[in-house]
Amino acid sequence: MKIRNKILFYFSTTIIIISAISLTIVFILFSEHREEEFQQQQFSKIKYTVGLIEEFERISAEVSLLLDKQDIHDFYDEKMLIFDHHKQLVFSSIDSLDIKKADEILHNLSISNTWIETKEDGYDLIGVYLEHNNGYYAISKAYDYFGYSKRDFLQKVLIGIFIAITIIVVLISLYLSNIISKPISELTEKIEAYDLSEEKEKQLKLRTTTRELQNLSEKFNKLIRRTNEAFLFQKNSIQHISHELKTPIAVLVSEMEKLQQENDLEKIKKELQQQTRKAKSLGNIIEILLHISKIEAGQDIDKNKVRIDEIIFDCITEINLLYPNFHYKVNFKPEIFNENILQINANESLLKQAFQNLLINAVHYADNRKAKITFKSIDDKLIIYISNTGKTLSKEEEKYLFSHFFRGENAQNRKGFGIGLVLSQRIFDIHQAKIFYHSKNHSENIFEIRFN
């Protein structure tokens, strides 16, 4: 069932049922009140008649008959019987109405049971015991014509009100359900029309003031963003793997072919050691790629206690083998440094790859073959700054720095595919760390890594 129809059905049904129950209660209470009021009128007349009987008990039967004719029009249709304390009939109204339950009610009336009420053929029937002198028993059967007339009129009014409420509620429900379901229908249509094959990410915009729907559209946009990132990463991983592995493997194969023609045993051993190191480096690259694949697939990775400064020093050592003329300056601030914050729970190979990307980035973009690494402790939180002098990014370029394949103007004529920083950011996210880029005086590039 559509949400519009559900709103229409549930809202209308609830209001209609509540209205029906409320109007039924009103009708029942009125009926109870009518019956109680009419019985009290019957009782009042019984008391009045008993009083007249006592007052005029010496008057002739003809006077009693005149009194009865005087009272005959009090009720639309009535029969009254009055008995003395021996339950002998002393008065009977002139109506021809028959009381079928008279003997039964008279038998059940007593000093301890002074009131009996029941129904007989639509008439209200009561029996009472009155303590006048020696006591009297009275039975009254009457038809409440005006009470029933009012009740029937009320019933018609309530039915009319119920029909009117039902129509109004259905119309209002239909109107409200259209208003409420319209943005949901719009969201559904936009989701169905959304083209995931487009590389350019589109924001799904929804015109609504409903907070839940706004949150839903925001969550959908975040989901699309993450999905596009995953698609892009998957799509570009082949190029990344090719870039990372193709050249080293080609060089390794070429040098192994040369070794086949070499006769000097010592030279062969030395070359084999170098090729072994290169093969291990390739193995590390492959391991990093496998770890990233696991992360993108939602799998857990192994983490152990490591020291971040040792990882960075290892990266510097390896990079200096490739770029011996490049120099890194390492500082710790403040002078009294809490070394405990350097030890974290992390995946060493992943974290090493992330820092290696940043340090090699400094090599490529530094204009003086120097870079500075600063370990800073603030409120027992570790912050690492990696900076180098050189051409900086514009404010517009900074927005896209951590996007796939983005390369700024300062990257012209430099090797790379624009994937390293994206990879580093993803690795830092896994380790509850954040990476930021700053520029200083338009001449210094600074990467800031904050660990929680």
FENVEN-V52332 format. One record per backbone hydrogen bond with DSSP energy under -1.0 kcal/mol. NH is the residue of the N-H (numbers start at 1). CO is the residue of the C=O. If there is no record, write none. Layout:
# FENVEN-V52332
nh=(NH & NH)
co=(CO & CO)
This chain:
# FENVEN-V52332
nh=(6 & 7 & 8 & 9 & 10 & 11 & 12 & 13 & 14 & 15 & 16 & 17 & 18 & 19 & 20 & 21 & 22 & 23 & 24 & 25 & 26 & 27 & 28 & 29 & 30 & 31 & 32 & 33 & 34 & 35 & 36 & 37 & 38 & 39 & 40 & 41 & 42 & 43 & 44 & 45 & 46 & 47 & 48 & 49 & 50 & 51 & 52 & 53 & 54 & 55 & 56 & 59 & 64 & 65 & 66 & 67 & 68 & 69 & 70 & 71 & 74 & 79 & 81 & 82 & 83 & 84 & 87 & 90 & 91 & 93 & 102 & 105 & 106 & 107 & 108 & 109 & 110 & 116 & 118 & 120 & 123 & 124 & 125 & 126 & 127 & 128 & 129 & 130 & 132 & 135 & 136 & 137 & 138 & 139 & 140 & 141 & 142 & 143 & 145 & 148 & 149 & 150 & 151 & 152 & 153 & 154 & 155 & 156 & 157 & 158 & 159 & 160 & 161 & 162 & 163 & 164 & 165 & 166 & 167 & 168 & 169 & 170 & 171 & 172 & 173 & 174 & 175 & 176 & 177 & 178 & 179 & 180 & 181 & 182 & 185 & 186 & 187 & 188 & 189 & 190 & 191 & 192 & 193 & 208 & 214 & 215 & 216 & 217 & 218 & 219 & 220 & 221 & 222 & 223 & 224 & 225 & 226 & 227 & 228 & 229 & 230 & 231 & 232 & 233 & 234 & 235 & 236 & 237 & 240 & 241 & 242 & 243 & 244 & 245 & 246 & 249 & 250 & 251 & 252 & 253 & 254 & 255 & 256 & 257 & 258 & 259 & 260 & 261 & 268 & 269 & 270 & 271 & 272 & 273 & 274 & 275 & 276 & 277 & 278 & 279 & 280 & 281 & 282 & 283 & 284 & 285 & 286 & 287 & 288 & 289 & 290 & 291 & 292 & 293 & 294 & 295 & 296 & 297 & 298 & 299 & 304 & 306 & 308 & 311 & 312 & 313 & 314 & 315 & 316 & 317 & 318 & 319 & 320 & 323 & 326 & 327 & 329 & 331 & 333 & 337 & 339 & 341 & 342 & 343 & 344 & 346 & 351 & 352 & 353 & 354 & 355 & 356 & 357 & 358 & 359 & 360 & 361 & 362 & 363 & 364 & 365 & 366 & 367 & 371 & 372 & 373 & 374 & 375 & 376 & 377 & 378 & 381 & 383 & 384 & 385 & 386 & 387 & 388 & 390 & 398 & 400 & 401 & 403 & 405 & 406 & 411 & 412 & 414 & 423 & 424 & 425 & 426 & 427 & 428 & 429 & 430 & 431 & 432 & 433 & 434 & 436 & 438 & 440 & 443 & 444 & 445 & 446 & 447 & 448 & 449 & 450 & 451 & 452)
co=(2 & 3 & 4 & 5 & 6 & 7 & 8 & 9 & 10 & 11 & 12 & 13 & 14 & 15 & 16 & 17 & 18 & 19 & 20 & 21 & 22 & 23 & 24 & 25 & 26 & 27 & 28 & 29 & 30 & 31 & 32 & 33 & 34 & 35 & 36 & 37 & 38 & 39 & 40 & 41 & 42 & 43 & 44 & 45 & 46 & 47 & 48 & 49 & 50 & 51 & 52 & 56 & 60 & 61 & 62 & 63 & 64 & 65 & 66 & 67 & 71 & 141 & 139 & 91 & 137 & 88 & 84 & 82 & 82 & 80 & 99 & 101 & 102 & 103 & 104 & 105 & 113 & 127 & 125 & 123 & 120 & 142 & 118 & 140 & 116 & 138 & 114 & 136 & 130 & 132 & 130 & 83 & 128 & 81 & 126 & 79 & 124 & 77 & 143 & 144 & 145 & 146 & 147 & 148 & 149 & 150 & 151 & 152 & 153 & 154 & 155 & 156 & 157 & 158 & 159 & 160 & 161 & 162 & 163 & 164 & 165 & 166 & 167 & 168 & 169 & 170 & 171 & 172 & 173 & 174 & 175 & 176 & 177 & 178 & 181 & 182 & 183 & 184 & 185 & 186 & 187 & 188 & 189 & 206 & 210 & 211 & 212 & 213 & 214 & 215 & 216 & 217 & 218 & 219 & 220 & 221 & 222 & 223 & 224 & 225 & 226 & 227 & 228 & 229 & 230 & 231 & 232 & 233 & 236 & 237 & 238 & 239 & 240 & 241 & 242 & 245 & 246 & 247 & 248 & 249 & 250 & 251 & 252 & 253 & 254 & 255 & 256 & 258 & 264 & 265 & 266 & 267 & 268 & 269 & 270 & 271 & 272 & 273 & 274 & 275 & 276 & 277 & 278 & 279 & 280 & 281 & 282 & 283 & 284 & 285 & 286 & 287 & 288 & 289 & 290 & 291 & 292 & 293 & 295 & 294 & 346 & 344 & 342 & 307 & 308 & 309 & 310 & 311 & 312 & 313 & 314 & 315 & 316 & 319 & 323 & 369 & 371 & 373 & 375 & 335 & 337 & 338 & 339 & 340 & 306 & 304 & 347 & 348 & 349 & 350 & 351 & 352 & 353 & 354 & 355 & 356 & 357 & 358 & 359 & 360 & 361 & 362 & 389 & 327 & 387 & 329 & 385 & 331 & 383 & 333 & 381 & 378 & 376 & 449 & 374 & 447 & 372 & 445 & 443 & 394 & 397 & 398 & 400 & 418 & 403 & 408 & 409 & 411 & 419 & 420 & 421 & 422 & 423 & 424 & 425 & 426 & 427 & 429 & 428 & 450 & 448 & 446 & 444 & 440 & 440 & 388 & 438 & 386 & 436 & 384 & 434 & 382 & 432)
